[in-house]
C-alpha cells in the first residue's frame, strides 16, 4: 500500500506515477477471463473473432481498467479511493504497450474529509487513449 498522501503536499497539476505494461499478451486476457469469469470469446478465441470480421482477440475493457486502477491505488493507497470512473475509448490488442497516467485536477474537503480529484487515462504506444476516466481519493 502506498504511503498516505498529505493533502498539504499535493498540488493541482501533480501527476500520478506512470504504470506501464510493455506488451500485453493473449495469456493476460485468458488469465483475466479466469479471474473475472468474463469468458466472452472475443478475448481469447481467434477463430471466433475472425468469423466476426475482427483481426484478432483484444483485451477485456475491465482488464485495462484494472491496470489503471493499479496506477491509482499505488499513488493514493487502496483504501483511499472514493470514486473511480472510466470510459472506454478504443481496444487494446495483443502486443500493445499500455501506459496508465493521471493528474490531480482539484483539492476539496467533502464531508469533513480532505480529498483530491483527478483525471486518468490509459494510452497505447501510439498515444491513443484506450480509456479516459476520473477519480476522487482521500488524503491525510
Secondary structure as a PSIPRED ss2 file (coil, helix, strand):
# PSIPRED VFORMAT (PSIPRED V4.0)

   1 X C   1.000  0.000  0.000
   2 X C   1.000  0.000  0.000
   3 X C   1.000  0.000  0.000
   4 X C   1.000  0.000  0.000
   5 X C   1.000  0.000  0.000
   6 X C   1.000  0.000  0.000
   7 X H   0.000  1.000  0.000
   8 X H   0.000  1.000  0.000
   9 X H   0.000  1.000  0.000
  10 X C   1.000  0.000  0.000
  11 X C   1.000  0.000  0.000
  12 X C   1.000  0.000  0.000
  13 X C   1.000  0.000  0.000
  14 X C   1.000  0.000  0.000
  15 X E   0.000  0.000  1.000
  16 X C   1.000  0.000  0.000
  17 X C   1.000  0.000  0.000
  18 X C   1.000  0.000  0.000
  19 X E   0.000  0.000  1.000
  20 X E   0.000  0.000  1.000
  21 X E   0.000  0.000  1.000
  22 X E   0.000  0.000  1.000
  23 X C   1.000  0.000  0.000
  24 X C   1.000  0.000  0.000
  25 X C   1.000  0.000  0.000
  26 X H   0.000  1.000  0.000
  27 X H   0.000  1.000  0.000
  28 X H   0.000  1.000  0.000
  29 X H   0.000  1.000  0.000
  30 X H   0.000  1.000  0.000
  31 X H   0.000  1.000  0.000
  32 X H   0.000  1.000  0.000
  33 X H   0.000  1.000  0.000
  34 X H   0.000  1.000  0.000
  35 X H   0.000  1.000  0.000
  36 X H   0.000  1.000  0.000
  37 X C   1.000  0.000  0.000
  38 X C   1.000  0.000  0.000
  39 X C   1.000  0.000  0.000
  40 X C   1.000  0.000  0.000
  41 X H   0.000  1.000  0.000
  42 X H   0.000  1.000  0.000
  43 X H   0.000  1.000  0.000
  44 X C   1.000  0.000  0.000
  45 X C   1.000  0.000  0.000
  46 X H   0.000  1.000  0.000
  47 X H   0.000  1.000  0.000
  48 X H   0.000  1.000  0.000
  49 X H   0.000  1.000  0.000
  50 X H   0.000  1.000  0.000
  51 X H   0.000  1.000  0.000
  52 X C   1.000  0.000  0.000
  53 X C   1.000  0.000  0.000
  54 X C   1.000  0.000  0.000
  55 X C   1.000  0.000  0.000
  56 X C   1.000  0.000  0.000
  57 X C   1.000  0.000  0.000
  58 X E   0.000  0.000  1.000
  59 X C   1.000  0.000  0.000
  60 X C   1.000  0.000  0.000
  61 X H   0.000  1.000  0.000
  62 X H   0.000  1.000  0.000
  63 X H   0.000  1.000  0.000
  64 X H   0.000  1.000  0.000
  65 X H   0.000  1.000  0.000
  66 X H   0.000  1.000  0.000
  67 X H   0.000  1.000  0.000
  68 X H   0.000  1.000  0.000
  69 X H   0.000  1.000  0.000
  70 X H   0.000  1.000  0.000
  71 X H   0.000  1.000  0.000
  72 X H   0.000  1.000  0.000
  73 X H   0.000  1.000  0.000
  74 X H   0.000  1.000  0.000
  75 X H   0.000  1.000  0.000
  76 X H   0.000  1.000  0.000
  77 X C   1.000  0.000  0.000
  78 X H   0.000  1.000  0.000
  79 X H   0.000  1.000  0.000
  80 X H   0.000  1.000  0.000
  81 X E   0.000  0.000  1.000
  82 X E   0.000  0.000  1.000
  83 X E   0.000  0.000  1.000
  84 X E   0.000  0.000  1.000
  85 X E   0.000  0.000  1.000
  86 X E   0.000  0.000  1.000
  87 X E   0.000  0.000  1.000
  88 X E   0.000  0.000  1.000
  89 X C   1.000  0.000  0.000
  90 X C   1.000  0.000  0.000
  91 X C   1.000  0.000  0.000
  92 X C   1.000  0.000  0.000
  93 X E   0.000  0.000  1.000
  94 X C   1.000  0.000  0.000
  95 X C   1.000  0.000  0.000
  96 X C   1.000  0.000  0.000
  97 X E   0.000  0.000  1.000
  98 X E   0.000  0.000  1.000
  99 X E   0.000  0.000  1.000
 100 X E   0.000  0.000  1.000
 101 X E   0.000  0.000  1.000
 102 X E   0.000  0.000  1.000
 103 X E   0.000  0.000  1.000
 104 X E   0.000  0.000  1.000
 105 X E   0.000  0.000  1.000
 106 X E   0.000  0.000  1.000
 107 X E   0.000  0.000  1.000
 108 X E   0.000  0.000  1.000
 109 X E   0.000  0.000  1.000
 110 X E   0.000  0.000  1.000
 111 X C   1.000  0.000  0.000
 112 X C   1.000  0.000  0.000
 113 X E   0.000  0.000  1.000
 114 X E   0.000  0.000  1.000
 115 X E   0.000  0.000  1.000
 116 X E   0.000  0.000  1.000
 117 X E   0.000  0.000  1.000
 118 X E   0.000  0.000  1.000
 119 X E   0.000  0.000  1.000
 120 X E   0.000  0.000  1.000
 121 X E   0.000  0.000  1.000
 122 X E   0.000  0.000  1.000
 123 X E   0.000  0.000  1.000
 124 X C   1.000  0.000  0.000
 125 X C   1.000  0.000  0.000
 126 X C   1.000  0.000  0.000
 127 X C   1.000  0.000  0.000
 128 X C   1.000  0.000  0.000
 129 X E   0.000  0.000  1.000
 130 X E   0.000  0.000  1.000
 131 X E   0.000  0.000  1.000
 132 X E   0.000  0.000  1.000
 133 X E   0.000  0.000  1.000
 134 X E   0.000  0.000  1.000
 135 X E   0.000  0.000  1.000
 136 X E   0.000  0.000  1.000
 137 X E   0.000  0.000  1.000
 138 X E   0.000  0.000  1.000
 139 X C   1.000  0.000  0.000
 140 X C   1.000  0.000  0.000
